[in-house]
Amino acid sequence: MVWVPRDFLKFILSNSFLKGSGLNEHLLIREYFSDIGSDFLSERYVSLGVGDDAAGFKPPKGYEIILSTDTSIEDVHFLSTQSPDDIAYRAVAVALSDLAACGADPVWFMVSLTMNENKSSWLKKFSKGLNQIAHEYRIPLIGGDTTRGPLIITVQVGGIVKSGKMITRSGAKNGDLIYVSGKIGEAYLGLNQLKDNLSSQEYIHRYIRPIPRFDLSKILLKFASSAIDISDGLVQDLEHLCTASKVGAKINFDQIPFPLNSSEEDKRKFISSGDDYQLCFTIPEKERDILKKQGKKIDIKEIGYITNAENLIIENKNKQVINVAKGYSHF
């Protein structure tokens, strides 16, 4: 049995947060938070969910637990102008993306929330977003924590994978082929469309509601020697993978999948911008043809290969080196 800490929604039990809410603490819990994803508790191996001092989780025999945590801060990782349901959905989705990179199946999530005041209208929409992603991925909310302060959302996610099968950043080998999923830069375009309130909103959804690539997980488990999700920019995250694997990489800039009609200047920005939440992974060269057959319906693209040089080189089709910024910095 694995016990995970929970003390979710302490602010609801605090009189200071409840003032002016129009609801007492029990009604607020029951109406907005106590039942999120509860239909999936038993199928996700949760023996005890929200409502006690801790939550209980027992993985099936032959599986190991994969855990990840991600923090989203107002006006750093999301805009204060965004709808609370989008904020909630995005906060959970970006955490789930790490599980997809590991080849894990998501089974539950926890939310720790810091906020200045209790607004029923805001909480109702926030709860709606949690419910949406809980039902989309069939995962229950099993706990969390709360404090008073600027708006910060920390999400912990739990997943499972067959013992010894977890995909890590450290398995890439010289000669392995490098792939990415999706199109790099769509989230960057979406964020700018959102910030600037542009009439064109083609890519906004890519930023506010990223899609964890669980559709790739089964393929990754069969073929990938290493993988990482692209959160801080393709260049920086690929360098993280290379560092963990103690290898280098050579990338063909012209092979990277970008949004249609992207300029050369934009492409250079895109590979250093964050928030794509696509996957970058490697496979042994001998698996290329099999992957091509099995991945026909998945939007993946080969962009380069692993080297022994322990540095990352990006070249165009004319073998000219492309110099770009490293990517998002957390500090």
Summary of the structure (lengths in Angstrom):
residues: 331
radius of gyration: 20.9
end to end distance: 37.3
largest distance: 67.4
contacts: 1116
relative contact order: 0.15
helix: 34%
strand: 27%
